[in-house]
Amino acid sequence: MKKHNFSAGPSILPRTVIENTSKAVLDLNGSGLSVMEISHRGKDFQAVMDETVALFKEILNVPDGYEVLFLHGGASMNFCMVPYNLLQRKAAYLETGTWAKKAIKEAKKLGDVDIVASSADKNFSYIPKSFDIPSDADYFHITTNNTIFGTELHEDLDSPVPMVADMSSDICSRPVDISKYGIIYGGAQKNLGAAGVGFVIIRKDILGKVDRDIPSMLDYSIHIENGSMFNTPPCLAVFTVGETLKWLKELGGVGEMQKINQGKAGMLYDVIDNSKMFIGTAEKTSRSFMNVCFVMREDYKDLEADFLSFATSRGMVGIKGHRSVGGFRASIYNALPVESVQALIDVMKEFEAARER
């Protein structure tokens, strides 16, 4: 039976990426050595790192004055790295879900935090639209896509201070105006590659303005100076990112990917909106194109376990919703084919037709 992978992360990868990574595990580019055992200081891996950085800059149209890093620790490490490097007086944060709250918690350990707006009042089911960003803040932090609650910022905001974005789950899903951001960071394991590596896009001129002594491993400047090799990088994970970027470029880049993603999400939301059994949890104007969250309507709540069992028996993987929301979550990241979305739709319709009251 074919499996359809809707897991929130680590998530589905393009088949060609898995195949090419598998080959490199056995032999990297005819070197006779595995990508897992070559020296990160050697020319073979340096070529991998250089190509991956160049592809990332090309695909996202990264302007001059920015550097790209691939580091250990995923997005969570950057929750503390950002304030260590940027927070001198106070920082501004937009609170839109679990990961934003975790980032806020780390920042509060190093200085004052101004939460400019929050959607906690409605269990993070929407993105706040009207708020003021304090011009005296050292930076303004946002989480662009909220995997647990299924909400997403669909545009690049304007900010009077350097804007920092956690784009773990929507990076490379749409074009981004990088020039509006001071830092963009995230984990790779949703849209960009395998778990084990985090990415950072950083404007160099925002660094060096705090007076604290920053631990070396948390200092962006040191990682820039060493080309992401201050310590041994996660070589296999970086290779997989490079292969994913090659796949994305061949597909047509982030502009084409955006069209595909909006099409997939539109198909699924249309079925949910026209269903007597299912209902979406996020406000329509804030709906994520990456994570579609839905529950059973009140009259059908007792069938949630039955639907999960039914869908699993039909090859749907990873659709159980996070405990904070309940119900179901279909993560439809870049690599998920439209055929999988249609398969889930067919399962939902079949289940509803058989059990409609």
N, C-alpha and C positions, 0 to 999 in steps of 0.2 A: 504494500500500500504506500502510495506517495505521501510524504510528510510535507505539510505547509507550515513554515517556521515563522510564527508571529511573536517570538520571544522579544522582550523589551531590552535585553542586552546581558551578556554577549548575544548578538543577534545574527541573522542570516548574512552570509557573505556570497558574492557572486561565485558561481561554480568555477569559472576560469581562475579566480583568485585562489581558491582552495587547491586546484590542480597545480597551478604554478608554484604555490608555496610548498606543496608536497614534494615537487621536484627539487626545489632548492634545499629542502631538508636533507635530501639524499646527496645532491651535488649542485653547488651554486655556480651556475654559468660555466660549467666544464672545468671548474677549479680542482675537482677531485675531492673537495671538502664540503661538508654541510654548512649551511648558513648559521647553524647553531654552534659551530666549533671554530669558525675562522676568527682571526684577530680583528677586533673593531678598529685597530690602528692600521690594518693592512689595506692595500689598494682595492681589494675586492669589495670589502664592506664600505670603504669610503665612497666608492662609486655608487653603491646602493643609497647611502645617506644623501649624497649630492643630488642624485636623480630624484629622490623622493621630495626633498626640499624644493627643487626647481619645479617639479610638477605641481606641488601644492601652491606655490606662488603663481604659476601660470593659470591654473584652473580657477583660483579665487581672485585673480587679478590683483595681487598684493602690491601696493605702491612702493616706491623707493622710501627708505627710511624705516622700514619694518624688517624684522628678522623672524624666521620660523624655527621653532625648537621642537624636538621630540624627546620627551623626558619620562622618567618613571613617575608613578604616583597617580596617574590619571587626573580627572578633574578635581578630586578631593584634595590632592596635594596643593593645588592652586587656590583652594579656599583660604589657606594660610599664606601662601606665597604672595598673593596679590596685596593683602594689607602689609605684610612685611616689607614689600618693596615700594608701596605707594602711600600708605596711610601715615600722615604726619599729624594732622589736626583732627579731621573727622572724615568719614566716608558716607555716601548715600547709597541705599540699597532699595530695590523694588522687590517686595516679598510676594512671590507668586506660587510657592509650593515648597515641598520638602527639601529640595536641593538648595533653593534660595535661603531657606532657614538655616541649613547647615553652613552655608557660606557666611551668613550674618553672625552665627555663633563664633566662628573663627575670627572674624574681624573685630568683634567686641573684646577679644582678648588683648588687642593691640591699640585700641583707641575708641573714640566715640563713633557711634553709628546712627545715622538718621534714616529711619525707614520712611521713605517718601510716600508710599502707598502700599496697601496690602489687600489681597483677596481672601484672607483667612475667614472673613465673616460669612462667606458662602462656600466654605471648604475648598477654596482655591479653584472654583469652577469658572473663573473668568480672569482676564488680564485687565488690571486697572487702566483706565484711559486718560483720566485727568489728574495730573499731579505736577508739582513744581520741583525741579531739581535745584538744590541750593548751589549758588554760584561760588560759595566759599568752601565747597567740599573738595577733597583731594581727588576723588573719582566717584563715578556713579556706576553701580553694578546691577546687571540684569541677568536673568536666566531666560534665554529666548524660547526654549521649549520645555514643557513640564511633563515628563514621561508618565508620572503617576496619575496626574489629574487630566491629562489630555488637552492642555491649552498651549497656545503658541503666539508669540509676537511675529507678525507677518511682514513687518517693515523695519527699516533701520531708523531708530529714533535720533533726534537732534539733542545734543547735550552741551551745556556751557562749560562742562569740565570733562576730562578724559573719561570715556565710557568703557567699561569692562564687561565682557559678556561670556557667560558659560554657554557654549554652543555644542555641548556634548552630543545631543541627540538630533540636531538639525543641521550640523555643518555639512556643506556641500549638497544640501537639498534644494538650495535656491541661490541666486546671485546675492552677494552681500557687498555693500559699499564699505570696504575695509577702512577707508580714510575717516569714517565716523567713529572709529574705535581706537582706544589706546591699547587694549589687550583683548584678544579672543582666545579662549582656551577650552579644553574639553578632553574627555576620554575618547579613544578611537573605536570602541567596541560596539558602536551602533551603526554609524554610516561610513566609517573610515577604515576599519580593519579589525584586527583581533584585539582581545584584551591584553593589557600589559604595557601600553604606551599611551602617554598623553601628548597632545599638541598644544603649542602656544604660538600665537601670532602677536608680536609685540612691537609697538612704536618705540624706537630706542630713546627718543628725547624725553620720555616721561620718567626715565630711571635716574637714580642718583640724587633724589631730592629729599630723602628722609635722613634723619640724623642718627638712627639706630644702627647698631652693629648687626648685620644680617648674617645668619649662619650660611656658610658657603653653598651648601646644597639647596638652599632656599633663595639664593641670589640670582635673579635673572641675568644680570650682567656677566656673572662668571660663566653661566651656561652659554651665553652668546659668544663670549671670548673663546670658548672651547668647542664651539660648533656642535653642541649637544653631546659632547664627549668628555665632560669633566670627570665623569665616572663611566663605567662600561654601559653603553646604551642597551635597551631591549632589542637586540639585533633582529630576531625573528619577527617580532611585532612590527618593527620599522619596515622590514621587507614586505610584509603583508599590506601595510599602508600604501607602499609604492605600487604594488600590483592592483590595489583597489583604485588608485588614482589613474592608472593606465586604462583600466576598464571604464571609468567614468569619462575620461577624455575620448575614448573610442566611441562611447555612446552619444557624445555631442556636448558634454560639459554640463555645468550647473543650470544653464538656461533650459536645456532639453530635459534635464532631470526634474526641474520644477514642474514642467508641463505633465510629465509622467506621474509625479507624486500627487499633484492636484487632481488628476484624473482618477487615480486609485482611491484617494480619500473621498472624492465626490461620489463615486459608485457606492461606497460603503455607507456614507452618511445619508445618501438618498434612500437606501433600503431601511435604515434605522428610522428616518423621519416618516416613512410611510408604513411603518410596522404597527400592528396593534399590540404586539408583545414586547418589543424592545424600545428603549428610549435612551438618548444620549445624555451624558452627565455634564458636559461643558456647554457654556453659553455659545450660541451659534457663531457670533462674531469673533470668539476667541478659540475656536476649535483648532486642534492640532492636525496638520497633514501627516504627522509622523506616528502619533499614538491615538487611536480611535477608542474612546472609553464609552461603554454603554452598560445598562442594567436592564433587568426585567421591569416592566410596568407593575404597579402595585398589585393588580389582579393576578399577576403571573409570578410573583416573587417565589412561590413555593417550587417553581420549576427550574430555578437557576442551577441547582446541582444536576438535574436531569439533562439540561442543555449542555453543560460542560462535559458530562460523560458522553453524550451523543456526538458532540463536535470532536472530542478526542478520538472516538471510535472511527471517525471519518478522516483522521489524519491531521486535524488542526492541533498545532502545538503552541503552548505558551499563551493561551488566550484568557487565562484566569486573571481577573483584575487585582490590583494591589489592595491589600487589606484596608488602606486608608479610604478607598472608594468602594470596594466590593465589585460585584458584577464581573464584567469582562473588559479586556483590553486587547485590541489588535494593533500590534506595532508593525507599521507598514513602511519600514525604512527603504532607502534607495534600492537595495539589492532584492527586495521582495517583488517577484513578478506579478503582473496584473492577473495572471492565471490563478494565483493563490488567493487574491482578493475575491475573484469570482467564485472560487471553491468555497470560501467562507460564506459568501452571500447565498449560494445554493444550499448550504447546510442550514443557515438561518431560516430560509424560506421553507425548506422541507420540514424542519422541526415545528415551525409556526403553523403550517398547514395541518400537521397531524395532531396538534394539541390546542388549536384555537377554541376558545370558549364562547 
